[in-house]
Amino acid sequence: MSWLATLPTTNLRIFATIALILATGVMTLIRWTEPPLGWLGFLALSAGLDVAQFHSKRVTTFAPSGNKASEETSS
């Protein structure tokens, strides 16, 4: 189970959402019917959560003093 601890969850979420969107597009082309509005809403919500999770992990952090923290160390 150690592989589960190192699994990049953001990448997995984005991959799953893209796979669902592509599968929905393929099924729409095969059946020639439009998917239910609830399903499209779920896909949009899922994609929005992916973007929010991706962005929140990459927000610049600030030091407790309020100054912008930098990755470079001053000498």
Helices and strands as residue ranges (DSSP letters): H 2-5, H 9-31, H 37-56
